[in-house]
Amino acid sequence: MAENENETDTSTFSAFDKTSTGFPTEQWEKKLKENEKTAIMTQPPEPHHSFVPRSMWASLLLITFLVSACCGVFLVMRPVAQCKKTQDSVAEKALLSMSKSKSSGPGIAWIKVRGVIAQDNSTGAFSRPSGAAAIAKRIRQATQDKDVKAIVLDINSPGGTVASVQNIYSELLKAKEQGKKVVALMRDVAASGGFYIAMAADKIVAEPGTITGSVGVIMQTSNVEGLFDKIGVKVTPITSGKYKDMGSAFRPMTDAEKAILQDMVNDTYTQFFAAVKAGRPDVKAEDLTEYTDGRVFTGQRAFNLGFVDKLGGEEEARLLAGELAGLEDPKIITTRGDDVREFIFSLGSTMENQTLAKQLQTLATPSVSYLWVN
């Protein structure tokens, strides 16, 4: 009896479930199939997974941009291979066309000399052109610029190699021959080679506490023979003459070699002394002899002796240059783009380093210098 009741209830429920919507059985099943098809069509598509993550694409784009920017800067700044004479003339004309101040008219050129004066051996794309050749070129550009009536040489240097110092000195003399007035401004240090180039100026300005003087020549050689013996390295030179490796850092120097090098140092000192005597004709002979023995002295002592014309700083130097050139309130003529180039070169100065080979070359190659070494 109970089983019959259950069967009745199940059949009743099934019939009710199929017909509760008011559709016959055939229409009910058809409706279910249509709903299933609609559900399948309306399902969202599965997301497409890229083989490369988005972060990797962003990194690749950033690297591509940086490489393109570096290549562009390098192509703009690298020298173009062409005839030297043509290259110099084209470059100087281009720079002269940019060497205008914000307002037209006559003014003075302000040229800085910083650090040791030597030829620039840096080869990087962001290297700062700060060697003696770059300074001499700026002097030539100022000489050729008709708006430049005077040059202020802003010196903060202990000196440098003989040839590099004389290169700048010669360009200043040529500028004076072309009618430019030259004023030298001595900063913290203007010693030896820094003092030498100041001798080409019409007038010299220095602070009372400036370290200057050091009129003399120095040649420093190294001897690493003991160090090489400890690490088991031996250098065997093959030369065409007995003096070819004179001054070598890998063996002691003979007395004959010392005499030859001393004669060379004396000769370059004679050139230095002649430049001081020509640049400072009013200095007493006894003072000239006494204070050109390599000693350093203050700007105040230099003023008292006649090596310096005026005590002061950059404002005194600017006004003095204007006075010599006939300009009442002279403006400084600068090159457009100096700030941008200075920023680029400041990046390069932190990126450059000296290789071990270059350091060994510096040790092995002695140089004759107008340099104050303390």
DRENTI-866067 format. One record per residue (C-alpha): residue number from 1; residue in one letter; y, z, x. Coordinates in Angstrom, 2 decimals. Layout:
PT, NUM, A, Y, Z, X $
...
***
This chain:
PT, 1, M, 0.00, 0.00, 0.00 $
PT, 2, A, 2.39, 0.86, 2.75 $
PT, 3, E, 1.55, -2.32, 4.68 $
PT, 4, N, 2.39, -4.43, 1.63 $
PT, 5, E, 5.67, -2.62, 1.26 $
PT, 6, N, 6.59, -3.33, 4.90 $
PT, 7, E, 5.72, -6.95, 4.55 $
PT, 8, T, 7.88, -7.18, 1.47 $
PT, 9, D, 10.80, -5.51, 3.22 $
PT, 10, T, 10.54, -7.81, 6.26 $
PT, 11, S, 10.39, -10.97, 4.25 $
PT, 12, T, 13.22, -9.76, 2.09 $
PT, 13, F, 15.33, -8.98, 5.18 $
PT, 14, S, 14.55, -12.37, 6.76 $
PT, 15, A, 15.43, -14.18, 3.60 $
PT, 16, F, 18.60, -12.20, 3.24 $
PT, 17, D, 19.53, -12.74, 6.90 $
PT, 18, K, 19.16, -16.51, 6.65 $
PT, 19, T, 20.85, -16.88, 3.29 $
PT, 20, S, 23.47, -14.14, 3.53 $
PT, 21, T, 26.07, -16.64, 4.60 $
PT, 22, G, 25.45, -18.74, 1.58 $
PT, 23, F, 23.91, -21.68, 3.59 $
PT, 24, P, 20.41, -23.06, 3.04 $
PT, 25, T, 17.98, -22.62, 5.93 $
PT, 26, E, 18.37, -26.18, 7.24 $
PT, 27, Q, 22.15, -25.93, 7.29 $
PT, 28, W, 21.98, -22.51, 8.93 $
PT, 29, E, 19.89, -23.81, 11.83 $
PT, 30, K, 22.16, -26.84, 12.22 $
PT, 31, K, 25.19, -24.57, 12.32 $
PT, 32, L, 23.62, -22.42, 15.05 $
PT, 33, K, 22.95, -25.48, 17.23 $
PT, 34, E, 26.56, -26.67, 16.85 $
PT, 35, N, 27.84, -23.22, 17.83 $
PT, 36, E, 25.62, -23.25, 20.92 $
PT, 37, K, 27.00, -26.66, 22.00 $
PT, 38, T, 30.59, -25.50, 21.43 $
PT, 39, A, 30.01, -22.35, 23.48 $
PT, 40, I, 28.64, -24.39, 26.39 $
PT, 41, M, 31.60, -26.81, 26.33 $
PT, 42, T, 34.22, -24.06, 26.17 $
PT, 43, Q, 32.82, -22.09, 29.14 $
PT, 44, P, 35.34, -22.00, 32.08 $
PT, 45, P, 34.32, -24.14, 35.09 $
PT, 46, E, 32.99, -22.36, 38.10 $
PT, 47, P, 35.65, -21.88, 40.82 $
PT, 48, H, 35.52, -24.37, 43.70 $
PT, 49, H, 35.00, -22.55, 46.96 $
PT, 50, S, 36.69, -24.21, 49.98 $
PT, 51, F, 34.84, -24.19, 53.24 $
PT, 52, V, 38.14, -23.07, 54.99 $
PT, 53, P, 39.78, -19.76, 53.92 $
PT, 54, R, 43.45, -19.85, 52.98 $
PT, 55, S, 44.37, -17.49, 55.86 $
PT, 56, M, 42.89, -19.99, 58.33 $
PT, 57, W, 45.02, -22.82, 56.86 $
PT, 58, A, 48.13, -20.68, 57.24 $
PT, 59, S, 47.25, -19.94, 60.87 $
PT, 60, L, 46.66, -23.64, 61.63 $
PT, 61, L, 50.02, -24.58, 60.09 $
PT, 62, L, 51.81, -21.88, 62.11 $
PT, 63, I, 50.18, -23.00, 65.37 $
PT, 64, T, 51.06, -26.63, 64.65 $
PT, 65, F, 54.69, -25.70, 64.02 $
PT, 66, L, 54.96, -23.67, 67.23 $
PT, 67, V, 53.39, -26.42, 69.35 $
PT, 68, S, 55.71, -29.02, 67.82 $
PT, 69, A, 58.77, -26.86, 68.45 $
PT, 70, C, 57.83, -26.24, 72.10 $
PT, 71, C, 57.14, -29.93, 72.67 $
PT, 72, G, 60.49, -30.84, 71.14 $
PT, 73, V, 62.40, -28.41, 73.36 $
PT, 74, F, 60.52, -29.61, 76.44 $
PT, 75, L, 61.23, -33.28, 75.69 $
PT, 76, V, 64.92, -32.54, 75.21 $
PT, 77, M, 65.31, -30.45, 78.37 $
PT, 78, R, 63.03, -32.23, 80.86 $
PT, 79, P, 64.68, -34.62, 83.34 $
PT, 80, V, 64.28, -38.33, 82.72 $
PT, 81, A, 62.74, -40.35, 85.54 $
PT, 82, Q, 65.37, -42.83, 86.63 $
PT, 83, C, 67.48, -43.78, 89.60 $
PT, 84, K, 69.09, -40.63, 91.05 $
PT, 85, K, 72.59, -42.03, 91.17 $
PT, 86, T, 72.37, -43.26, 87.59 $
PT, 87, Q, 70.79, -40.01, 86.48 $
PT, 88, D, 73.54, -37.88, 88.01 $
PT, 89, S, 76.34, -40.05, 86.64 $
PT, 90, V, 74.90, -40.20, 83.13 $
PT, 91, A, 74.15, -36.46, 83.04 $
PT, 92, E, 77.55, -35.49, 84.38 $
PT, 93, K, 79.37, -37.78, 81.92 $
PT, 94, A, 77.37, -36.32, 79.04 $
PT, 95, L, 78.09, -32.77, 80.12 $
PT, 96, L, 81.74, -33.51, 80.72 $
PT, 97, S, 82.02, -34.89, 77.22 $
PT, 98, M, 80.71, -31.54, 75.94 $
PT, 99, S, 82.79, -29.43, 78.32 $
PT, 100, K, 85.63, -28.89, 75.88 $
PT, 101, S, 86.89, -25.68, 74.44 $
PT, 102, K, 87.30, -25.13, 70.74 $
PT, 103, S, 90.95, -26.09, 71.09 $
PT, 104, S, 92.00, -29.01, 73.28 $
PT, 105, G, 94.39, -28.58, 76.17 $
PT, 106, P, 94.45, -27.38, 79.77 $
PT, 107, G, 92.61, -24.24, 80.81 $
PT, 108, I, 90.42, -22.69, 83.46 $
PT, 109, A, 86.68, -22.96, 84.14 $
PT, 110, W, 84.77, -19.70, 84.56 $
PT, 111, I, 81.73, -20.08, 86.80 $
PT, 112, K, 79.36, -17.18, 87.43 $
PT, 113, V, 77.38, -16.54, 90.60 $
PT, 114, R, 74.68, -13.94, 90.02 $
PT, 115, G, 71.96, -12.57, 92.26 $
PT, 116, V, 70.62, -14.05, 95.47 $
PT, 117, I, 72.06, -17.50, 96.18 $
PT, 118, A, 69.19, -19.90, 96.81 $
PT, 119, Q, 67.69, -23.09, 95.53 $
PT, 120, D, 65.97, -22.73, 92.16 $
PT, 121, N, 62.21, -23.25, 92.54 $
PT, 122, S, 61.27, -22.54, 88.91 $
PT, 123, T, 59.56, -25.41, 87.11 $
PT, 124, G, 58.97, -24.06, 83.60 $
PT, 125, A, 60.37, -25.77, 80.52 $
PT, 126, F, 62.42, -22.65, 79.73 $
PT, 127, S, 63.52, -21.96, 83.30 $
PT, 128, R, 67.11, -20.95, 83.75 $
PT, 129, P, 69.04, -23.40, 86.00 $
PT, 130, S, 70.66, -20.65, 88.08 $
PT, 131, G, 70.13, -21.89, 91.64 $
PT, 132, A, 72.77, -22.99, 94.11 $
PT, 133, A, 72.42, -26.62, 93.06 $
PT, 134, A, 73.19, -25.73, 89.43 $
PT, 135, I, 76.28, -23.75, 90.45 $
PT, 136, A, 77.49, -26.58, 92.70 $
PT, 137, K, 77.00, -29.02, 89.84 $
PT, 138, R, 79.13, -26.91, 87.52 $
PT, 139, I, 81.87, -26.87, 90.14 $
PT, 140, R, 81.71, -30.69, 90.35 $
PT, 141, Q, 81.93, -30.98, 86.58 $
PT, 142, A, 84.95, -28.68, 86.49 $
PT, 143, T, 86.55, -30.73, 89.28 $
PT, 144, Q, 86.13, -33.95, 87.30 $
PT, 145, D, 87.40, -32.46, 84.04 $
PT, 146, K, 91.11, -33.23, 83.65 $
PT, 147, D, 91.63, -30.27, 81.33 $
PT, 148, V, 90.45, -27.81, 83.99 $
PT, 149, K, 93.42, -26.77, 86.09 $
PT, 150, A, 91.82, -23.82, 87.88 $
PT, 151, I, 88.38, -22.37, 88.60 $
PT, 152, V, 87.47, -18.68, 88.57 $
PT, 153, L, 84.36, -18.01, 90.63 $
PT, 154, D, 82.86, -14.80, 89.22 $
PT, 155, I, 80.73, -13.38, 92.05 $
PT, 156, N, 78.16, -10.60, 91.83 $
PT, 157, S, 75.81, -11.41, 94.68 $
PT, 158, P, 74.53, -9.95, 97.96 $
PT, 159, G, 74.44, -13.45, 99.46 $
PT, 160, G, 71.62, -15.89, 100.04 $
PT, 161, T, 70.24, -18.62, 102.26 $
PT, 162, V, 72.62, -20.36, 104.64 $
PT, 163, A, 72.37, -23.90, 103.28 $
PT, 164, S, 72.67, -22.82, 99.62 $
PT, 165, V, 75.77, -20.73, 100.35 $
PT, 166, Q, 77.38, -23.55, 102.29 $
PT, 167, N, 76.62, -25.98, 99.45 $
PT, 168, I, 78.73, -23.94, 97.02 $
PT, 169, Y, 81.42, -23.36, 99.65 $
PT, 170, S, 81.74, -27.12, 100.28 $
PT, 171, E, 82.04, -27.92, 96.57 $
PT, 172, L, 84.87, -25.41, 96.22 $
PT, 173, L, 86.74, -27.01, 99.11 $
PT, 174, K, 86.34, -30.43, 97.44 $
PT, 175, A, 87.69, -28.99, 94.19 $
PT, 176, K, 90.78, -27.75, 96.02 $
PT, 177, E, 91.23, -31.19, 97.58 $
PT, 178, Q, 91.33, -32.62, 94.04 $
PT, 179, G, 94.16, -30.28, 93.10 $
PT, 180, K, 92.16, -27.47, 91.42 $
PT, 181, K, 93.21, -23.90, 92.05 $
PT, 182, V, 90.38, -21.51, 92.88 $
PT, 183, V, 90.28, -17.75, 92.36 $
PT, 184, A, 87.32, -15.63, 93.45 $
PT, 185, L, 86.50, -12.49, 91.47 $
PT, 186, M, 84.36, -9.92, 93.26 $
PT, 187, R, 82.30, -7.72, 90.96 $
PT, 188, D, 79.93, -4.91, 92.00 $
PT, 189, V, 78.74, -6.72, 95.13 $
PT, 190, A, 80.19, -9.74, 96.92 $
PT, 191, A, 78.65, -9.33, 100.33 $
PT, 192, S, 77.56, -11.70, 103.08 $
PT, 193, G, 77.01, -15.09, 101.35 $
PT, 194, G, 78.96, -13.82, 98.34 $
PT, 195, F, 81.82, -13.02, 100.72 $
PT, 196, Y, 81.37, -16.44, 102.40 $
PT, 197, I, 81.93, -18.49, 99.21 $
PT, 198, A, 84.94, -16.33, 98.32 $
PT, 199, M, 86.59, -17.52, 101.53 $
PT, 200, A, 87.03, -20.96, 99.94 $
PT, 201, A, 89.28, -19.54, 97.20 $
PT, 202, D, 93.07, -19.68, 97.14 $
PT, 203, K, 93.19, -16.04, 96.02 $
PT, 204, I, 90.62, -13.23, 95.85 $
PT, 205, V, 90.50, -10.39, 93.31 $
PT, 206, A, 88.24, -7.34, 93.70 $
PT, 207, E, 87.79, -3.90, 92.23 $
PT, 208, P, 88.59, -0.96, 94.55 $
PT, 209, G, 84.91, 0.04, 94.52 $
PT, 210, T, 83.48, -3.42, 95.11 $
PT, 211, I, 80.95, -3.60, 97.96 $
PT, 212, T, 81.91, -6.53, 100.14 $
PT, 213, G, 81.90, -7.66, 103.76 $
PT, 214, S, 78.54, -7.86, 105.55 $
PT, 215, V, 79.75, -10.85, 107.56 $
PT, 216, G, 76.69, -11.84, 109.52 $
PT, 217, V, 73.32, -13.56, 109.57 $
PT, 218, I, 69.85, -12.15, 109.20 $
PT, 219, M, 66.43, -13.71, 109.73 $
PT, 220, Q, 63.44, -11.69, 108.63 $
PT, 221, T, 59.90, -12.48, 109.65 $
PT, 222, S, 56.68, -10.83, 108.53 $
PT, 223, N, 53.51, -10.02, 110.40 $
PT, 224, V, 50.39, -9.61, 108.25 $
PT, 225, E, 47.94, -9.95, 111.14 $
PT, 226, G, 46.76, -6.33, 110.83 $
PT, 227, L, 46.21, -6.66, 107.09 $
PT, 228, F, 44.23, -9.87, 107.52 $
PT, 229, D, 42.06, -8.24, 110.20 $
PT, 230, K, 41.11, -5.48, 107.75 $
PT, 231, I, 40.04, -7.92, 105.04 $
PT, 232, G, 38.34, -10.30, 107.46 $
PT, 233, V, 40.73, -13.24, 107.28 $
PT, 234, K, 41.73, -15.19, 110.38 $
PT, 235, V, 44.29, -18.03, 110.48 $
PT, 236, T, 43.92, -20.67, 113.18 $
PT, 237, P, 46.94, -23.04, 113.36 $
PT, 238, I, 46.65, -26.48, 114.94 $
PT, 239, T, 50.08, -27.62, 116.12 $
PT, 240, S, 51.66, -30.50, 117.98 $
PT, 241, G, 53.75, -28.19, 120.17 $
PT, 242, K, 53.81, -24.59, 121.29 $
PT, 243, Y, 56.81, -23.73, 119.08 $
PT, 244, K, 55.62, -25.47, 115.90 $
PT, 245, D, 54.39, -22.24, 114.27 $
PT, 246, M, 57.28, -20.19, 115.60 $
PT, 247, G, 57.95, -17.23, 113.32 $
PT, 248, S, 54.42, -17.29, 111.89 $
PT, 249, A, 53.43, -14.22, 109.88 $
PT, 250, F, 49.89, -14.39, 111.23 $
PT, 251, R, 50.57, -13.54, 114.89 $
PT, 252, P, 53.11, -11.64, 117.03 $
PT, 253, M, 56.24, -13.46, 118.18 $
PT, 254, T, 56.74, -14.23, 121.86 $
PT, 255, D, 59.93, -13.47, 123.79 $
PT, 256, A, 60.71, -17.19, 124.17 $
PT, 257, E, 60.45, -17.65, 120.40 $
PT, 258, K, 62.72, -14.67, 119.78 $
PT, 259, A, 65.33, -16.20, 122.10 $
PT, 260, I, 65.24, -19.54, 120.26 $
PT, 261, L, 65.60, -17.90, 116.86 $
PT, 262, Q, 68.38, -15.63, 118.14 $
PT, 263, D, 70.30, -18.69, 119.31 $
PT, 264, M, 69.94, -20.23, 115.84 $
PT, 265, V, 71.19, -17.02, 114.20 $
PT, 266, N, 74.19, -16.91, 116.55 $
PT, 267, D, 75.04, -20.51, 115.69 $
PT, 268, T, 75.04, -19.86, 111.94 $
PT, 269, Y, 77.11, -16.71, 112.48 $
PT, 270, T, 79.72, -18.81, 114.31 $
PT, 271, Q, 79.95, -21.02, 111.20 $
PT, 272, F, 80.39, -17.92, 109.01 $
PT, 273, F, 83.11, -16.50, 111.26 $
PT, 274, A, 84.95, -19.84, 111.23 $
PT, 275, A, 84.91, -19.88, 107.42 $
PT, 276, V, 86.34, -16.35, 107.24 $
PT, 277, K, 89.04, -17.15, 109.79 $
PT, 278, A, 90.04, -20.32, 107.93 $
PT, 279, G, 90.05, -18.62, 104.54 $
PT, 280, R, 91.94, -15.49, 105.61 $
PT, 281, P, 94.48, -16.66, 108.22 $
PT, 282, D, 96.73, -13.63, 107.67 $
PT, 283, V, 94.11, -11.07, 108.75 $
PT, 284, K, 94.89, -9.57, 112.14 $
PT, 285, A, 92.72, -10.82, 114.99 $
PT, 286, E, 91.54, -7.34, 115.94 $
PT, 287, D, 90.60, -6.54, 112.31 $
PT, 288, L, 88.86, -9.89, 111.96 $
PT, 289, T, 86.72, -9.17, 115.01 $
PT, 290, E, 85.96, -5.57, 114.08 $
PT, 291, Y, 85.03, -6.14, 110.42 $
PT, 292, T, 82.86, -9.20, 110.93 $
PT, 293, D, 80.07, -7.35, 112.72 $
PT, 294, G, 77.82, -7.08, 109.65 $
PT, 295, R, 79.27, -3.89, 108.17 $
PT, 296, V, 80.06, -3.52, 104.48 $
PT, 297, F, 83.27, -2.01, 103.15 $
PT, 298, T, 84.97, -1.37, 99.82 $
PT, 299, G, 87.29, -3.63, 97.89 $
PT, 300, Q, 90.11, -1.19, 98.61 $
PT, 301, R, 89.53, -1.49, 102.37 $
PT, 302, A, 89.28, -5.27, 102.03 $
PT, 303, F, 92.64, -5.28, 100.23 $
PT, 304, N, 94.23, -3.13, 102.93 $
PT, 305, L, 92.93, -5.46, 105.65 $
PT, 306, G, 93.99, -8.65, 103.87 $
PT, 307, F, 90.55, -9.95, 102.91 $
PT, 308, V, 91.46, -9.46, 99.23 $
PT, 309, D, 94.77, -10.46, 97.60 $
PT, 310, K, 94.72, -8.32, 94.47 $
PT, 311, L, 92.85, -5.36, 93.00 $
PT, 312, G, 91.59, -5.73, 89.46 $
PT, 313, G, 89.01, -7.29, 87.19 $
PT, 314, E, 88.47, -10.38, 85.08 $
PT, 315, E, 91.78, -10.20, 83.24 $
PT, 316, E, 93.71, -10.06, 86.53 $
PT, 317, A, 91.64, -12.97, 87.83 $
PT, 318, R, 92.32, -15.02, 84.68 $
PT, 319, L, 96.07, -14.43, 84.77 $
PT, 320, L, 96.22, -15.09, 88.50 $
PT, 321, A, 94.39, -18.40, 88.06 $
PT, 322, G, 96.81, -19.34, 85.30 $
PT, 323, E, 99.75, -18.42, 87.48 $
PT, 324, L, 98.50, -20.65, 90.30 $
PT, 325, A, 97.87, -23.53, 87.86 $
PT, 326, G, 101.18, -23.12, 86.01 $
PT, 327, L, 99.57, -21.86, 82.78 $
PT, 328, E, 101.20, -18.92, 81.05 $
PT, 329, D, 98.22, -17.68, 79.02 $
PT, 330, P, 95.26, -19.73, 80.22 $
PT, 331, K, 92.22, -20.14, 78.02 $
PT, 332, I, 88.70, -20.42, 79.36 $
PT, 333, I, 87.12, -23.82, 78.86 $
PT, 334, T, 83.46, -23.41, 78.01 $
PT, 335, T, 80.65, -25.83, 77.30 $
PT, 336, R, 79.43, -26.16, 73.73 $
PT, 337, G, 75.88, -24.92, 73.36 $
PT, 338, D, 76.10, -22.36, 76.16 $
PT, 339, D, 74.98, -19.56, 73.83 $
PT, 340, V, 71.96, -21.53, 72.61 $
PT, 341, R, 70.89, -22.47, 76.12 $
PT, 342, E, 71.39, -18.88, 77.30 $
PT, 343, F, 69.07, -17.68, 74.53 $
PT, 344, I, 66.40, -20.23, 75.43 $
PT, 345, F, 66.62, -19.43, 79.12 $
PT, 346, S, 66.40, -15.70, 78.40 $
PT, 347, L, 63.03, -16.36, 76.77 $
PT, 348, G, 61.90, -18.26, 79.83 $
PT, 349, S, 62.96, -15.54, 82.23 $
PT, 350, T, 60.38, -13.17, 80.71 $
PT, 351, M, 57.67, -15.82, 80.72 $
PT, 352, E, 57.91, -16.83, 84.39 $
PT, 353, N, 55.92, -15.12, 87.12 $
PT, 354, Q, 55.25, -15.85, 90.73 $
PT, 355, T, 51.75, -16.84, 91.72 $
PT, 356, L, 49.93, -15.35, 94.70 $
PT, 357, A, 50.24, -18.64, 96.55 $
PT, 358, K, 54.03, -18.60, 96.18 $
PT, 359, Q, 54.21, -14.98, 97.34 $
PT, 360, L, 52.20, -15.80, 100.47 $
PT, 361, Q, 54.38, -18.84, 101.08 $
PT, 362, T, 57.47, -16.61, 100.91 $
PT, 363, L, 55.98, -14.25, 103.47 $
PT, 364, A, 54.87, -17.05, 105.77 $
PT, 365, T, 58.16, -18.98, 105.70 $
PT, 366, P, 61.07, -17.09, 107.30 $
PT, 367, S, 64.60, -18.08, 106.31 $
PT, 368, V, 68.00, -17.66, 107.89 $
PT, 369, S, 70.28, -15.99, 105.38 $
PT, 370, Y, 73.79, -14.78, 104.78 $
PT, 371, L, 72.32, -11.81, 102.96 $
PT, 372, W, 73.13, -8.12, 102.73 $
PT, 373, V, 69.85, -6.18, 102.83 $
PT, 374, N, 70.03, -2.47, 102.09 $
***
